[in-house]
């Protein structure tokens, strides 16, 4: 049996993006009878209990030289996948002694890597962005066609009928990923309510429900607003929505896969280029850096899209062309070449 080892982390601070994309890839290999090994902090397993079906290895990403001790106690791997912003070529060179191949997942293009494959699913990403950052032998897997999404998004994509779809703005999905400690969700909800339209609103909470009390105060007895927590059917919620308000991380590709137009609030540095490029393409509207976010700014965009259904329709069609949900399969094909 072939073996694969993943290094990634999920936490309140980091969120769940790294975990979602690694687990999407892990599922592909699992279905091919590979042994899946995951090295991470305990908090990752708490947030993603599905990891328990794989072999889980405790790993401390913040302790110097922890990798040296760790490598002494693991078997040789056919492939190692590294998806962590704290790790670079120094870490990856040590891994080379325990693996035939190394795949790095990145979207920053800001540090050197030592790997056989580098995957960056950022739309409009070019090889020039990794010039002098990877070995010459490294195979670059660049662009949104390699987006790592859970299978539910590809399955729901089959149900989309653009020709018969009504592009009137009636339902809005608000989701800021696995962690929303600054309560952008509440800002988005207030913006929707301030529009004075009776929208249906689905709100998806992440790992921590610290903001539920504030949300309930604003919802009161509004039966048009529903709150969901740690959902397993995100693809279905996206399919049923006409517009999404959220961050610019992994969920950007999920929304594109289902042709869901979005207002993107940039909540982290790595999201800036994603929001900028999706805005440039016409699949989303970049409303800017979170510290400059206001309810008035969001409300104005919501009202604009409500009054311009053809703009919403165009955004949806552009989004559908950016990502088809088969990125994980393409990555597998590249590795098997």
C-alpha positions in Angstrom: 0.0 0.0 0.0 1.3 3.5 -0.9 1.6 6.1 1.8 1.0 9.8 1.8 1.7 12.3 4.6 0.1 15.7 5.0 1.4 18.7 7.1 -1.3 21.3 7.7 -2.9 23.1 10.6 -6.3 24.4 11.6 -7.0 26.7 14.5 -9.1 29.6 15.7 -6.4 32.0 14.5 -5.5 30.3 11.2 -9.0 29.1 10.2 -9.8 25.9 8.2 -8.7 26.7 4.7 -5.5 24.6 4.8 -7.4 21.7 6.2 -10.3 21.9 3.7 -8.0 21.8 0.7 -5.7 19.1 2.1 -8.6 16.9 3.1 -10.1 17.3 -0.4 -6.9 15.9 -1.8 -6.6 13.2 0.9 -10.0 11.9 0.0 -8.9 11.3 -3.6 -5.9 9.3 -2.5 -7.9 7.4 0.1 -10.3 6.3 -2.6 -7.3 4.8 -4.4 -6.4 2.8 -1.3 -3.5 4.9 -0.2 -2.6 5.1 3.5 -3.4 8.6 4.7 -1.2 10.1 7.4 -1.8 13.6 8.9 0.7 15.5 11.0 -0.8 18.5 12.8 -1.8 20.0 16.2 -4.5 18.4 18.3 -6.9 21.4 17.6 -7.0 20.4 13.9 -8.6 17.1 14.8 -11.1 18.7 17.1 -12.3 21.0 14.3 -12.3 18.2 11.6 -13.3 15.0 13.3 -13.4 13.2 9.9 -9.6 13.2 10.2 -10.0 10.3 12.7 -10.5 7.8 9.9 -6.8 8.5 8.9 -3.6 8.0 10.9 -3.1 11.1 13.0 0.4 12.2 14.2 0.8 15.1 16.7 3.2 17.8 15.3 4.3 21.1 16.8 4.8 23.7 14.1 6.2 26.3 16.4 9.0 24.3 18.1 12.4 24.6 16.5 14.0 21.3 15.4 10.8 19.4 16.2 10.9 18.0 12.7 14.2 16.2 13.4 12.7 14.1 16.2 9.5 13.6 14.3 11.2 12.1 11.2 13.0 9.5 13.3 9.6 8.0 14.2 7.8 7.9 10.8 8.0 5.5 7.9 9.1 6.3 4.4 6.4 8.0 2.4 5.6 7.8 -1.3 4.4 11.5 -1.2 4.5 14.3 1.4 2.2 17.3 1.1 3.1 20.5 2.9 0.5 23.3 3.4 1.7 25.8 6.0 2.8 29.4 5.8 5.5 28.9 8.5 7.3 26.2 6.5 9.8 26.7 3.7 12.7 25.0 1.8 14.7 24.3 5.1 11.8 22.2 6.4 11.2 20.6 3.1 14.8 19.6 2.5 14.7 17.6 5.7 11.5 15.8 4.5 13.3 14.7 1.3 15.1 12.0 3.1 11.7 10.4 4.0 9.9 10.7 0.7 10.1 10.0 -3.0 8.2 13.2 -3.8 7.2 16.4 -2.1 4.1 18.5 -3.0 3.9 22.0 -1.6 0.6 23.9 -1.5 1.1 27.7 -1.3 -0.7 30.9 -2.4 1.8 33.5 -1.2 4.7 33.1 -3.6 6.9 34.9 -1.1 9.5 32.3 0.0 11.7 29.5 -1.4 10.6 25.9 -1.5 12.3 22.6 -2.1 9.8 20.4 -3.8 8.9 18.3 -6.8 5.5 19.9 -7.3 4.1 23.3 -6.2 0.4 23.9 -6.3 -1.0 27.5 -6.2 -4.7 27.7 -7.0 -4.8 31.5 -7.1 -6.6 32.6 -10.3 -4.3 34.3 -12.8 -1.2 32.9 -11.0 1.8 32.7 -13.4 5.1 30.8 -13.4 7.0 34.1 -13.2 5.6 34.5 -9.7 7.7 31.5 -8.6 10.8 32.4 -10.5 13.9 31.5 -8.4 11.6 30.3 -5.6 11.5 26.6 -6.6 14.0 24.1 -8.1 14.2 23.8 -11.9 12.9 20.3 -11.7 9.7 21.5 -9.9 6.4 21.0 -11.7 4.2 24.1 -11.2 0.5 23.4 -10.9 -0.9 27.0 -11.1 -4.3 28.5 -11.4 -7.9 27.9 -10.3 -8.2 24.8 -12.4 -6.2 23.0 -9.7 -8.5 24.3 -6.9 -8.9 21.6 -4.2 -12.5 21.3 -3.4 -14.6 18.7 -1.6 -16.6 16.4 -3.9 -19.9 17.9 -2.9 -19.2 21.0 -4.9 -18.6 19.2 -8.2 -21.8 17.1 -7.5 -24.0 20.2 -6.9 -22.4 21.9 -9.9 -24.2 19.3 -12.1 -27.5 20.6 -10.9 -26.9 24.2 -12.2 -29.0 25.3 -15.2 -27.9 28.7 -16.1 -30.4 29.2 -18.9 -33.4 28.7 -16.6 -32.0 30.3 -13.5 -33.7 33.4 -12.2 -31.0 36.0 -11.4 -33.2 38.1 -9.1 -31.5 38.7 -5.8 -33.7 37.1 -3.1 -31.4 35.0 -0.9 -28.0 36.0 0.5 -25.5 33.6 2.1 -23.2 35.1 4.8 -20.2 33.0 5.7 -16.7 34.1 6.9 -15.2 30.7 7.1 -14.2 28.5 10.0 -13.2 31.4 12.3 -14.7 34.9 12.6 -13.3 36.3 15.8 -13.9 39.9 14.6 -17.5 39.3 13.9 -17.6 40.3 10.2 -20.7 38.2 10.0 -22.6 40.7 12.1 -21.4 43.6 10.0 -22.6 41.8 6.9 -26.0 41.1 8.4 -26.5 44.7 9.4 -25.7 45.7 5.9 -28.3 43.4 4.5 -30.9 44.6 7.0 -30.1 48.2 6.2 -30.9 47.7 2.5 -34.6 47.7 3.5 -35.3 44.7 1.2 -36.8 41.5 2.6 -34.1 39.1 1.6 -33.9 35.6 2.8 -30.5 35.2 4.6 -28.6 32.1 5.5 -25.8 32.6 8.0 -23.1 30.0 8.4 -21.0 30.0 11.6 -17.6 28.4 12.0 -15.8 26.5 14.8 -16.6 29.1 17.5 -20.1 30.4 18.3 -18.9 33.4 20.4 -20.9 35.7 18.1 -24.2 33.9 18.2 -25.6 36.1 21.0 -25.0 39.3 19.0 -26.5 37.8 15.9 -29.7 36.7 17.7 -30.2 40.2 19.0 -30.2 41.5 15.5 -32.4 38.7 14.1 -35.1 38.9 16.7 -38.1 37.0 15.3 -37.2 37.4 11.6 -38.1 34.0 10.1 -36.3 34.9 6.9 -33.0 34.6 8.6 -31.5 31.2 9.5 -28.2 30.4 11.4 -26.2 27.3 10.7 -23.2 26.1 12.5 -20.4 23.7 11.3 -22.5 22.7 8.3 -21.7 19.6 6.2 -23.8 20.8 3.2 -22.2 24.1 2.3 -22.5 23.3 -1.4 -26.3 23.0 -1.1 -26.5 26.3 0.8 -24.4 28.0 -1.9 -26.5 26.4 -4.7 -29.6 27.9 -3.2 -28.2 31.4 -2.7 -28.1 34.3 -5.2 -25.3 36.2 -3.6 -22.6 35.5 -1.0 -20.9 37.8 1.5 -17.7 36.4 2.8 -13.9 36.3 3.0 -11.5 35.7 0.1 -10.0 32.3 1.2 -10.8 28.7 0.0 -14.5 29.5 -0.1 -13.8 31.8 -3.1 -13.3 28.7 -5.2 -16.3 26.9 -3.8 -18.5 29.9 -4.7 -17.0 30.0 -8.2 -17.6 26.3 -8.7 -21.3 26.9 -8.2 -21.5 30.2 -10.0 -22.3 32.2 -6.9 -21.5 35.9 -7.2 -19.9 37.3 -4.1 -18.9 40.4 -2.2 -15.5 39.7 -0.8 -14.2 41.2 2.4 -10.4 40.7 2.6 -9.7 39.4 6.1 -6.1 38.3 5.7 -3.0 39.3 3.6 -3.1 36.2 1.4 -6.6 37.0 0.3 -5.7 40.3 -1.3 -4.6 38.9 -4.6 -7.5 36.5 -4.7 -10.1 39.2 -4.2 -8.3 41.6 -6.6 -8.1 39.0 -9.4 -11.7 37.7 -9.0 -12.9 41.3 -9.1 -10.8 41.9 -12.2 -12.3 38.8 -13.8 -15.8 39.9 -12.9 -16.7 37.0 -10.7 -16.9 39.0 -7.5 -16.8 42.5 -6.1 -13.8 43.3 -3.9 -15.1 45.5 -1.1 -11.7 45.9 0.4 -9.6 45.4 3.5 -11.6 44.4 6.6 -10.4 47.4 8.7 -11.9 49.7 6.1 -15.2 47.9 6.0 -18.4 49.7 6.8 -22.1 48.7 6.7 -22.8 51.6 4.4 -20.3 50.3 1.8 -21.7 46.8 1.8 -25.3 48.0 1.8 -24.6 50.1 -1.3 -23.2 47.1 -3.1 -26.2 44.9 -2.1 -28.7 47.5 -3.3 -26.7 47.9 -6.6 -26.9 44.1 -7.3 -30.6 44.0 -6.3 -31.3 46.7 -8.9 -29.1 45.2 -11.6 -29.9 41.5 -12.1 -27.9 41.4 -15.4 -24.8 42.3 -13.5 -25.5 39.4 -11.1 -26.1 37.1 -14.1 -22.8 38.1 -15.7 -20.9 37.5 -12.4 -22.4 34.1 -12.1 -21.4 33.0 -15.6 -17.8 34.3 -15.2 -17.5 32.5 -11.8 -18.6 29.2 -13.3 -15.8 29.5 -15.9 -13.1 29.9 -13.2 -13.4 26.6 -11.3 -15.1 23.3 -12.1 -14.5 21.3 -8.9 -12.1 18.8 -10.5 -8.8 20.3 -9.3 -8.0 17.5 -7.0 -8.3 15.0 -9.8 -6.0 17.1 -12.0 -3.4 17.2 -9.2 -3.6 13.4 -9.0 -3.1 13.0 -12.7 0.0 15.3 -12.7 1.5 13.2 -9.8 0.8 10.0 -11.7 2.5 11.1 -14.9 
